[in-house]
Every structure is written in structure tokens, then in C-alpha cells.
Amino acid sequence: MAETDTNAQHAETPEGDAALARPYARAVFELASSKDQLQEWSDRLALMAAVVSNDTMQQLLSNPRLSKNEAGALVIRACGEDIGDNAANLLNMLAENGRLGQLPMIAALYNRFRDEAQGTVEAEVISAMPLSEAQKSAITEALKRRLGRDVQLNCSVNEDLVGGAVIRAGDLVIDGSAVEYLRQLSSALVH
């Protein structure tokens, strides 16, 4: 049986992850576009990424006695038969090339390509406390003006931020958290 080194499936840096994942994400996007299945593929990729990111699955995939073919078949079974032949082929190709670990980045890049094609951008807002509907609306409108595209807002809460929020939309990152403010203040005092 062929040995599978799952550590080799992960690049050293986020830029490396993106460089390895981009050709796969682009190919899937072109396939999905040609078949008018943009949302279906977004859902499939999210499922596949969740499956390979699962701790138990990562332990199974790291077994050196598991061949590349077996790794692909294992992930396909875990995803279920509803993913379709093209998705199964993608999983087999990723397994063969030692790239199953790239699925989360492939899914993220695919969603960027989809959003660009649809003229939308997905924005993530992480705040110290839940946002009101008025706050969500204000953030959405401000991002829409700044980015010139429709914005889909995904909100989550992280109490470790103490106050404020962190907003990520594509390449734009706005860190208005109290933690970041304190870090900057500390840095200014030291220098």
C-alpha cells in the first residue's frame, strides 16, 4: 500500500495553501458555472471541507497504511452518495495528489470566485456581543458603499474581543476590537 503523508497535504503558509488550492477552486468554479450549479457546488465543497476537517477523519487519513485510493473512497463514503460523480472525481483526484487537506481553502476560494461572478461579497463580522439588526444593517450598507458590491453578512460572537468587532470581507480586514486597540496602545507606549 502507498504511504500517505497528510502533513504534506498542508502547505506551510496561508499563501501556500491558496496557491495550491487555487487551480482546483478555479476548475470547480468553471464546471459549476457551465452547469449553472454555483450554489450546489458551494454546498458540496462546504460538506467536503467539513468532512476532511473533522478530527476523527484527520486521524483516519493520517494512517500510513491507508492508500490514496482508500483515502478518497473513505471521504466519499463520509460525504454520502448525494455528492455526485463530479464531486467524487474531485475527491479522488485530491486524494491521489495528496491534497485532501486543501479542501477548506478550495471551498473558500471557490466562494470568492462565485461571489465575484455574482457581484456579491461575503463579510464575516465577529463582535464581542450580539449585534442588533440596526447595527447589522449599518455595517452592511457601509461595506456595500466601500466595496461597490452586495454584501452577505455572517455574524458571530467572540467574548474574548472585550468590545468592538472584527470585520473581514474578501481581502479587507477591519479590526475595531478593544483587544486590537489595546495592542496598538501598548505598542505606542513601548516605542
C-alpha positions as CSV (number, residue, x, y, z in Angstrom):
1,M,0.0,0.0,0.0
2,A,1.2,3.5,-0.8
3,E,2.0,5.7,2.1
4,T,0.1,8.9,2.6
5,D,1.7,11.8,4.4
6,T,-1.1,14.1,5.5
7,N,1.4,16.7,6.8
8,A,2.5,17.1,3.2
9,Q,-1.1,17.8,2.3
10,H,-0.9,21.1,4.3
11,A,1.3,24.0,2.9
12,E,3.4,25.9,5.4
13,T,1.6,29.3,4.9
14,P,-1.8,30.6,4.1
15,E,-0.4,32.0,0.8
16,G,1.0,28.5,0.1
17,D,-2.5,27.0,0.8
18,A,-4.1,29.4,-1.6
19,A,-1.6,28.8,-4.3
20,L,-2.1,25.0,-4.1
21,A,-5.9,25.3,-3.8
22,R,-6.5,28.0,-6.5
23,P,-6.3,25.7,-9.6
24,Y,-8.7,23.3,-8.1
25,A,-11.1,26.0,-7.0
26,R,-11.0,27.7,-10.4
27,A,-11.7,24.4,-12.2
28,V,-14.6,23.6,-9.9
29,F,-15.9,27.2,-10.4
30,E,-15.7,26.8,-14.2
31,L,-17.5,23.5,-14.1
32,A,-20.2,24.8,-11.8
33,S,-20.7,27.9,-13.9
34,S,-21.0,25.9,-17.1
35,K,-23.7,23.8,-15.5
36,D,-25.4,26.7,-13.6
37,Q,-24.7,24.9,-10.3
38,L,-22.9,27.6,-8.4
39,Q,-24.8,27.2,-5.1
40,E,-24.9,23.4,-5.3
41,W,-21.1,23.3,-5.6
42,S,-20.7,25.8,-2.8
43,D,-22.8,23.4,-0.6
44,R,-20.8,20.3,-1.8
45,L,-17.5,21.9,-1.1
46,A,-18.6,23.1,2.3
47,L,-19.6,19.5,3.1
48,M,-16.3,18.0,1.8
49,A,-14.3,20.6,3.7
50,A,-16.2,19.8,6.9
51,V,-15.6,16.1,6.5
52,V,-11.8,16.3,6.0
53,S,-11.5,18.9,8.8
54,N,-13.2,16.6,11.3
55,D,-10.7,15.4,13.9
56,T,-11.7,11.7,13.6
57,M,-11.4,11.9,9.8
58,Q,-8.0,13.5,10.1
59,Q,-6.8,10.7,12.3
60,L,-8.1,8.1,9.8
61,L,-6.4,9.9,6.9
62,S,-3.1,10.2,8.7
63,N,-2.9,6.3,9.0
64,P,0.2,5.5,6.9
65,R,-1.3,2.1,5.9
66,L,-4.2,3.9,4.2
67,S,-3.6,4.1,0.4
68,K,-4.5,7.3,-1.6
69,N,-7.4,5.3,-3.3
70,E,-8.7,4.2,0.1
71,A,-8.4,7.8,1.5
72,G,-10.5,9.1,-1.4
73,A,-13.1,6.3,-1.0
74,L,-13.3,7.0,2.7
75,V,-14.0,10.7,2.3
76,I,-16.6,9.9,-0.5
77,R,-18.4,7.5,1.8
78,A,-18.4,10.0,4.6
79,C,-19.8,12.7,2.4
80,G,-22.6,10.4,1.2
81,E,-23.7,9.3,-2.2
82,D,-25.6,12.5,-2.9
83,I,-22.4,14.5,-3.7
84,G,-22.5,13.3,-7.3
85,D,-19.9,11.8,-9.7
86,N,-18.1,15.1,-10.4
87,A,-17.5,15.7,-6.7
88,A,-16.4,12.1,-6.1
89,N,-14.0,12.5,-9.0
90,L,-12.6,15.7,-7.4
91,L,-12.2,13.9,-4.1
92,N,-10.3,11.0,-5.8
93,M,-8.1,13.5,-7.6
94,L,-7.3,15.4,-4.4
95,A,-6.6,12.1,-2.6
96,E,-4.3,11.0,-5.4
97,N,-2.4,14.3,-5.4
98,G,-2.2,14.4,-1.6
99,R,-4.4,17.5,-1.4
100,L,-7.4,16.4,0.6
101,G,-6.3,18.8,3.3
102,Q,-6.7,21.7,0.8
103,L,-10.5,21.3,0.7
104,P,-11.2,24.1,3.2
105,M,-9.1,26.6,1.2
106,I,-10.6,25.3,-2.1
107,A,-14.1,25.9,-0.7
108,A,-13.1,29.4,0.4
109,L,-11.6,30.4,-2.9
110,Y,-14.5,28.9,-4.8
111,N,-16.9,31.0,-2.8
112,R,-14.8,34.1,-3.6
113,F,-15.0,33.3,-7.3
114,R,-18.7,32.7,-7.0
115,D,-19.3,36.0,-5.1
116,E,-17.2,37.9,-7.7
117,A,-19.2,36.4,-10.6
118,Q,-22.5,37.2,-8.8
119,G,-21.4,40.7,-7.8
120,T,-21.6,39.9,-4.1
121,V,-19.1,39.6,-1.3
122,E,-19.4,37.6,1.9
123,A,-18.4,39.5,5.0
124,E,-17.7,38.0,8.4
125,V,-18.3,40.1,11.5
126,I,-17.0,38.9,14.8
127,S,-18.2,41.0,17.7
128,A,-17.8,40.9,21.5
129,M,-21.6,41.0,21.9
130,P,-24.5,40.1,19.6
131,L,-25.3,42.8,17.0
132,S,-28.7,44.4,16.8
133,E,-30.5,44.4,13.4
134,A,-29.7,48.2,13.1
135,Q,-26.0,47.5,13.6
136,K,-26.0,44.7,11.1
137,S,-27.8,47.0,8.6
138,A,-25.4,49.8,9.1
139,I,-22.4,47.5,8.6
140,T,-23.9,46.0,5.5
141,E,-24.6,49.4,4.0
142,A,-21.1,50.8,4.8
143,L,-19.4,47.7,3.3
144,K,-21.7,47.9,0.3
145,R,-20.6,51.6,-0.3
146,R,-17.0,50.8,0.3
147,L,-16.8,47.6,-1.8
148,G,-19.3,48.5,-4.5
149,R,-21.0,45.1,-4.3
150,D,-23.9,43.5,-2.5
151,V,-22.8,42.2,0.9
152,Q,-23.9,39.0,2.7
153,L,-23.2,39.4,6.4
154,N,-22.3,36.4,8.6
155,C,-22.1,37.4,12.3
156,S,-20.6,35.6,15.3
157,V,-19.7,36.4,18.8
158,N,-16.3,36.1,20.5
159,E,-16.4,37.5,24.0
160,D,-12.6,37.5,24.1
161,L,-12.7,40.6,22.0
162,V,-13.9,42.5,25.1
163,G,-15.5,45.2,22.9
164,G,-15.8,46.3,19.3
165,A,-15.7,44.0,16.3
166,V,-13.5,42.5,13.6
167,I,-14.9,42.6,10.0
168,R,-13.5,40.5,7.1
169,A,-14.8,40.9,3.6
170,G,-12.6,39.4,0.9
171,D,-9.1,41.0,1.3
172,L,-10.5,43.8,3.5
173,V,-9.9,43.3,7.3
174,I,-11.1,46.0,9.7
175,D,-10.1,45.3,13.3
176,G,-12.0,47.6,15.6
177,S,-11.8,45.3,18.6
178,A,-10.8,46.5,22.0
179,V,-8.1,43.9,22.1
180,E,-6.5,45.4,18.9
181,Y,-6.9,48.9,20.3
182,L,-5.1,47.9,23.5
183,R,-2.4,46.1,21.5
184,Q,-1.8,49.3,19.4
185,L,-1.8,51.4,22.6
186,S,0.7,49.1,24.3
187,S,3.0,49.2,21.2
188,A,2.8,53.0,21.1
189,L,3.8,53.2,24.7
190,V,6.7,50.9,24.3
191,H,8.1,52.8,21.3
